[in-house]
């Protein structure tokens, strides 16, 4: 721990104990349950998420356990594609950056950390007779999310032929997988690349570029809806948000003139894809918006709020039950040492604590713990992650372990690690 030394640790622990007493299992919200949203239960049945009471072990940095992956095709990285099913199995999308055609693979990791290949995109497209036989689909980039129908949902795309103003040759595809049989089902083909997926339980959303096109798939009726949110040429956010009320939040990036700086708003949509309100995002900016990754990490809290990070490392919060100026809170830079890449967020209890993995230029990666009551952050150096280009957000197994995915920078192969908190 580097921030304020040992004294700070005991201050945080004291605050934690207070938090347990005031919001622990004896409070109105039972552990492991989400509060009922104000909308009709026919519209919103929140995704069941895994929470547990925090303990002293969660205030140490996690241990890093590599997950051994078999050699799979020409895969060389996971661009943050990770998720879990209700049983706590972990799923990872592995990308092929080179070759022709390229195909992304889906891998399942069980509780014993044993991986199993569940298939690849191009083979599934051929099986379903979708698109030209020569097409590539080199990336599963999206989160892999579990909807209330028991299926896992994710998207694929390929970058062949794209420019800052031209869509890729082969577009994107929305998929779902039966976790019992492993059977894939093709749901939707789009001209845009589908980079991100999220869900409120009933509706599955996918974000396409260019233009931040938001697609909605109804898991009950199979109806598809869409709206174009808008973005400047060459820019796409890597993630978008869904709160506990089923509202969706997507950045809208616009530019009034050639010499003007782009400006960003976070647009809130209801479940009919009607815009509700727009909230300013003054820190959503870069000198080169084509390289700026927008929203990169998020974690959903027990009360329906969402914490998320922007490309420079700002930590923000969407308050599901608020409106107006109180809806969006900017907590400043998550890492007290300065701007950082923080593409993975987690929560143990869903109430008091947000955790993340941070990388700053010229420094060891760090484990961050943000405490809501005090607004304080503890950070630990994690040199164990030095040779790891990591991504991923919110994925947890049944034991409460967290997962990071990415690339081993030495071998240039996909890498998956489990973060554990031993007693």
N, C-alpha and C positions, 0 to 999 in steps of 0.2 A: 504494500500500500504506500502510495507516494504523497497523498494529499493530506497535509497537516499532521502526519505521523500517527502514533498509537493513540494519543488522546482523542483524536477525531473518531477513531474506531469505536471507543467506548461511548462517545456521545451518540453515535448512530445506533449502537445496540440499545441504548436507553430509549431512544425514540421508537425503535422497533418493538420493544416490549410494550410500550404504551399503545402502539398500533395493534398489537395482538389482542390486548385487553379490550380495546374499544371496537375492534372490527373482526374478531376471530370467530370461531365456530358458534359462539353463543349469540351472535348478532343476527339480524333479520335475514341476511343472505347466507344460506348454507354453503359449505365448501363444495365445489364442483358443480354448482348450479348457476345459471344466469338469471337475473331478475327478469320478470315478464315485461316486455316492451309495451308502450302505450297503444301501439297499433293493434288491429285485430289479429288474433292468433292465426287466422286463416291466411293473413298476409305475411306475418313474420313469425317463424319458429326458429329462434336463434340456434346457430351451430353450437353443439355441446363441446366445450373446451376443457382441457385438463388444467386444474389449479390445485394447489396444495398449500398448507400453512408453511410459512418460512421458518427455518430453524437456524441455529448458529452456523451450521455447515454451509449455508448459502452466502455467508459473509466472508468466505475465503474464495480465492480464485479457483475456478473449476480445474479438474485434471483433464488432460487431453488424451483420448484413446483413439488411435487411427482405426478406421473400418477398412478392412482389406477388400479391394475390388478386383475381380478378375479382368483380364484384358478383354475389352469388348469393342469389336470393330476397330475404327480409327478414332475413337473418342479420346479427347484430350483435355476436357474441362467440363465442369458444371457451372453454368452462369446463374447460380442461385436458385435453380429449380429443385425445390424440396418441399415435402409435406408429410402428413401422417394420416392414417385412418383411425377410426374410433377405437380400434384395438391397440393402437400405439405402434403399429408397424410404420417404418419410415420408407418414403419413396423418393427417388432421386432421378432427375432427368440429366442425361449425359449427352454432350454435343460433339459432333464431328466438324471441325473447322476446315478440313481439307479433304480432297478427293472428289470424285464425280461418279455417281451421285453421292451426296452426303445424307446421312440419316441419323437422327437422334434416337437414343435408347432410353427405355424406362427400366429402373432397377428397384427391387424391393429389398429392404434390410429388416430382418426379423429381430426379435428380442435378444437372440443370441449373437447379434451382429453378423449374421450370415446373409450375404447378398444373393439374389436370384434375378436373372434377367427376365423381364416380362415382355420383351419384344421391342421392335423398332418402328419408327413412323413410316418409312417408305414401304416396308413389307406390309404394314397394315393398310396403307393406301392402295396397294396393288390387290390385296385380298378383297377390299371393298369396291374395287374398280373405280376409284376416284382420281381424276386428273390424268395427265400424260404419264406414260411409263418412264420417261426420262427425268422426271422432276426430282429435285433435291428438297430435303427438309432437315437441315443440319442442326436445328436448335429446338430443344424443349427448354424454354427460358422461364416460363411462368411458374408460380407457385403451384403445387399439386394439392387441391383442396377437396375436402369431404363435404358433400351436400347432405341434406336430410334424407334423401332417397337411398343412401347407402353406397352410392357410386363415388369414385374419385374423378375429378375433372382437371384438365390441363390443356395447354395449347402448344402447337408447334409452328415453326415458320422457317424460311430460308432467306438469306440476304442476296442471293444471286440477282444481278441486274439492277439493284436499287441504287439510287442517288439521293441527294437531299430533297429532291422534288419528284422522284420517280418511285413508284411502288415496286417491290421485288417481283421477279418473274413468276414465282409460284405461290405467292401470298401466304396465308396462314390457315390453320385448321384447329377446330375445337373438338376435343375428345373426351370420352369418359371410359373408365375401366371398372369392371366388376371385380371387387377385391377377393371374392371367393373363387371364381373360375379363372380370373386373369384375362377374360375376354375384353378386347377393345371394341368401342363403338364410335364411329365417326358421326359427328353431330352437325358440323357447319364448316363450309369452305368460304374464305373471305379474300378479297383482293389485297387487303392490308396484311402486314405481318402482325400476328397476335403475340404480344410480348408479355402480357400479364393477365392473371386470372384471379378472381376473388369470389366470395359467395356470402349470402346472408342465410343460407340454408335451403330456401326454395329456389331462388334465382341465382344463376351463375353468370358472372360478368367477365368479359374479356376486353382488353384494351388493345386497339390496333393503331399502327402507324403507317403512313403519316397522317397528321391531323387530329390525333387523339380521338379516334372513333371508338365509342363505347358500345359494345354488343351485350345484349341480355338474353339469356336462354332460360325459359321457364321449365323447370324439371318436372312439373305436373302436366303441362299441356304440350310441351315441346315447341311452343311458340317462340319466335325470335324477334326481338325489337332492337333498334339501334338509334344512336344520336351522335352527331359530330360535335365534340367539345371545342376543338381548335387548338392548334399549336403552330409555332413558327417553323419554317423549313428546316429539316434535319434534326429536330429535337423530339425526343420521346421520353416520358417519365418511365422508369423501370417498374414502378409499383403504383397502385391506387388503393383507395381505402373503402371499407364497408363497416359501418358502425352497428351497434346492437339493435338499433331500430330498423335496420335494413336500408338505410340511406347510403348512397354511394358518393364518393368524393374524388374528383378528377381535376388535375391542374389544367387551366386554360391559359395558354401563353400567346400573347399578341404583341404586335409591333406597329405603332402608329405611322412611322416613317422610316426610310432607309437609314437615316442617321440617328434614329431614336433607339434607346435601350429597350429591349423587350420587357414587358411587365407580365406578371402572373397573378391569377386569381384561382382559389380553390373553389370549384363549383360543386354544390350539393344537389343531388338528384333524389327524388323519391322513387318508389318502386314502379311507377309508370314512366320513368325516365323524364319526368317534368323537372326543370330546374327549380330549386327552392330558393337558394341564396348564393351569392358569391362572396368570398372572403379574401382580402388582400394577402398576398404572399411576397412581401418585399425582399425576403432573403432568398427567394427562388430565382437566382440569377448567376450568370457567369459571363466572362468575356467571350467565350465560345460556346454558344448554346447547343451546338451540334455535339459537343463532348459532355455537356452537363447531363447528369443522370436523374435529376428531379427527385422524386420520392424514392428512397432506396431501401428502407427498412420499416417495419411496423410490428406492433403487437396489440392485440385486443384485450381490454380489461373486463373484469366481471360485470361492471355497471354499464357496459356498452360503449365506453370511451375507447378511442384509439390513440396510441402514441406512435409517432413516426419521425423518421429522420430525413433531412434533405442532403443533397450531395456534399455540402461543406461540413456537415456534422451538426446542424441545428436540430434540436429536439422540440417537436411540436405536439400538441394534444388537441384532438377533436372531442368536445364534450357533447355526448349524444343527447343529453336532456336540456341543453342550453340553446339559445338562439341569439342572433345579433352579434354584438362585439364580443360576448363571452363565449361564443361557440368555439373559436380557434384561439389557442394559447400558445405563444412562443416562449419556451423555457430557456432560450439561448443555446450556446454551444454545449452539447452533451459532454464532451471531453473538456475538463477544466484547463487542460494544457493548450487548447486552441483548436483550429479547424482540423477535421479528421474525416476519413472515410469510415462510416459506421453502417454497414449494409445488413446487419443482423440484430434484431431486437427480440427480447424474450421477457416474460414475467413469470414468477413462481406462483405468487398468490393472487394475481389479478387485481390487487388492491393498492398496496403501498409501494411496490418496487418495480422498476423497469431496469433491465440489464441489457448490455450490448457489447459487441466486440469492435474494437476501434483500431485503425491503422493511421499513423501520422508519418509524414515524410521524415526520415532520419531517426526514427525511434522504434523501439520494440512495439509490437502490437500490445493492446491493453484491454483488460476486462473492466467494464464500467458498471457501477451500481448507482442508480438514481433513486433517492428516497423522497416521496411526494410531500410529506409533512414539512420537512426542513428545507427541501429544495437542494439538498447537498448531494454531491457525487463522490464516490470512492473509486479510485482507479488502481489497478494492479498491472504490473508489467507481465507480459506473457511471451517471453522469447521462444517458447515452444511452437509458436505460430509463425516464426520468422520466414520460413520457406513455403508459406501457404498463402496463395491468393484466394481469400475466402469471401463467400457470399452466403445468402440464405437468410430466412427470417421466420421466427416463431415456431419452427418444427420441434416437437417434443415427443418422446416415446412414453409408454405407460408408466415407466419408473420415474418420469420427470427429468430425464436427461435431455440436453439440448444438442442440436446437430448443426454443423457448418459444412458447406460444400464449396468446391472450387477447383483449384489446380495446384499441384505440387510444382513450384517454380524451378526446381532442379531437374526433375524427370519430365516435366511438361505433360503429365498425365492427370486424369481426374483424381481428386482427393476428397474424402469424406472423413470427418472426425466427430467423435461423440464427446461432449463436455459433461463430466460427471461431478457430483458433489458427495464424496464418500463421508460416512459418519466419522 
